[in-house]
Amino acid sequence: MHFLQRASVFVLIGLSAFHIIPTFCPSYALGPPVNSQHEKPAPESDHHLVGCPDSPTPGKRPLGDGCAIVAHTTFPILPEAPVVLRLENFPTRAAAQDSATSASAVVEAIGKIWLLTVATKGERSKSGSFVTEIGPVPDIPIAEKYELQVADADFAPAMNSVISKAVHTHSGPELWYVLTGEQCLQTPDGIRRAKAGESMFAPANVPMQLNITGTGNREALFAIGHDAAKHATTVSDWQPKGTCQK
């Protein structure tokens, strides 16, 4: 699927609600940005959001913080379909900024500079090192303005008892690129797993439970593309079956 700018509707046929995409180059902004609002769970639910505030240093997660939103990019129009989230590496932040578009975010993670861009499939920057394309991306509603919200999270498996209670939905599709470790995503349609160097995505408004699996820390960059007038993340009362841990 892909983002839609026009009023047509693209129906996905024969694909599951989320996808894992292996790459050969090397959720989950669970908490909303500071001062934003989000839906509260029903009284009988113990679901909550894991804190993931805006980083005080744009583009970089503070050392010692498990999760931080590192970029908010707003842009007025979506690229021509099919749309992907393109990831590239650059030697410096300035070099990445020189190649950025209005739908790009420049972030730093695992000692590298990353340029994430909502773009038409197959496009490339004139410089930089191509890493992967995630997508085609599921649709988001037509809007006057869009936001690309990017976060970086690094959690140990021991944190999964907390992470797994963060059952939530997003107002736009969410996309992950796993930097280290392993993760498993459960939705009503089943589970998918990804490890370092792989990506996955989930459509808008699908309840999900993210699990940290494997034996080491899982660090990932993840992004939500959504209507900028809407909140990105809400708590969900959907009850997962815990299949990721079986």
Sequence and secondary structure as in RCSB ss.txt:
>XXXX:A:sequence
MHFLQRASVFVLIGLSAFHIIPTFCPSYALGPPVNSQHEKPAPESDHHLVGCPDSPTPGKRPLGDGCAIVAHTTF
PILPEAPVVLRLENFPTRAAAQDSATSASAVVEAIGKIWLLTVATKGERSKSGSFVTEIGPVPDIPIAEKYELQV
ADADFAPAMNSVISKAVHTHSGPELWYVLTGEQCLQTPDGIRRAKAGESMFAPANVPMQLNITGTGNREALFAIG
HDAAKHATTVSDWQPKGTCQK
>XXXX:A:secstr
     SS      S  SSEEEE S      S  TT       TT         B SSTTB  TT SEEEEEEEEE
SS  SSSEEEEEEEESSHHHHHHH  TTEEEEEETTEEEEEEEEETT   SSSEEEEEE S       SSEEEEE
EEEEE GGGHHHHTT  EEESS EEEEEEESEEEEEETTEEEEEETTEEEEE TT  BEEEEESSS EEEEEEEE
EETTS SEEE       GGG 
